[in-house]
């Protein structure tokens, strides 16, 4: 069994995703799903997977801290840790007061660790690992005040909270910043970007601050750092009517439209990828009015334009996404 963590409120979608992938869901709560029998590598709604977690229980802070310490010290016998290691403590913020409980147990655990192995305690990093991929350390997730799951191994799916920028025109700036991590690539100086549905300009600003040249397409106004930016050309046009000049290939397509996702798929994604009008893309699709699992199956269907033109496609529900998911990929 693995413990899959997600954004709270989306655990039902994650549970369905796991079930449709052949997994068996045994339990779920706000922001987490316990399931077995499925490879976690390409899940959309999972943010972090705790591999083969062990359940610990206790009524008191010190009892919980002692059990976590026993698990950790026992599991690392024969293992030598010479570099920084993640020591991650989490739980649903929806449970009032649980955050204080977790902090208390974490502090008590830290004191125990210092007494037992002070050198190891100094190497602990108290935040989730960055980027996607496996990580080894200590991962503790509380499902309630007296119950937690602990694991040495975890798999990150790439999502993480991003730092805001005072000049960013909107919260959506954080989504594209996070999406670069999923793609392992970000706009470079002098690269070209078309941003469809740009207003108020968060994504355009993100690219321009890196030196990219942006064509921002939207009938709405740009704001903040995007307004009158020398690298952003704002065109007052309908995103669906933007015409790519013959023989032109842009380095990036950005698209974040408040539109029915099938409409975006048919009228933007399919022609842009079919004609190779861009080399890579970041696209946000709203699923508030459609079944996201059914739509994901369409996007990933054999022979679909995304599978044909962007075989390395990644679809993720990002930390900063709401009722939407983000697609990133490179066009071949």
Steps between C-alpha positions, in 0.01 A plus 500: 500500500610856426369823646419748224484868596311759297342842529219483753159478335632296207549166675187359331654564159828345616318195635321458167826543312663228710204267458488550123874420489429163662572597859307413813398792720464404866453835670499872432473833676552871430804518274599132513415156361638162606521257210695205370558318174583796277818665375501858628736643238256683271208595723335835431348586837769359732760748627706266717496122546615346828630154412406208729412719800470363854218611727583641843252596771516679832292717728781729614754713315800325657358155429455583132846655477654192664330263255606704198858509635499124557380440146762732351797377701410136449451542126836669449716234665793427273430815297742792504362847427766755408296776335181699553187286524131597490310488829144581396206534740154561353129459561165642386464868585123439490521334845497794741797498736679210332781726377594589859493133594731410213742779592511377860570139401760616247680705766496210746633267229778749423613500863505120508700489179755750633556285808541181297685619188578872513699493175202358313259752652712789367463370143118494507317728253146573616329546165385272216760420235485719191418365157374159396655166584587272792630627833620328816476647845211511745144580394228533764136561417234544770145400414379596850633614836598153612580327173773544243668311218878497477721400207866518404436522126282736300439589140451865413279580200648847447237729649607757756408839636664786312619838623291796389633808325374845597488603133302193389158615378306201636511177697515304172867604479570230760351229279734556208799532733409161645443355152862569403605249766280235340660562162853545639528800269411868511502780241842634411620842386396581142265200475153571363175444686136528397274539803136430410257646751778704655314761709581620756845375397638267766636243254628765259682675783654170612653444154602862445683524832725223365573697185255326263307696236126464558195555284215533750160433343195621690229763468540574870760736652842402629598605850791509743838404362347400165361846426725686253776242541748553212511127417121454495298590192136519601252431221132566561374186325288193566732213598306259277552721196875553529661413166851355497699649208605251233832333569523627860564272799490651847712363784208492743121486503337618821125454534285564807143565387180490702337283235342156462805270471382311191473834321862578591608151393332518158571860410838569658690192613429281197590757229803635687648154548393360162668787314792517746448871560683471834794304638364459852185593687340575835120467483249526781161329455198565722302188592227652717226397256645173367613172654877549533577127496303446179665802342846377599426171325421697184823696523705184551318282248729322251504699180394826664689808383665533840627143502615533139661844510602520868578145618669635814177674606450556872161579650495612863267659749744758629530640850367831365226347281138502601233323291747467215807311400813600313657341195868540414696345215735533206382464140672245277 
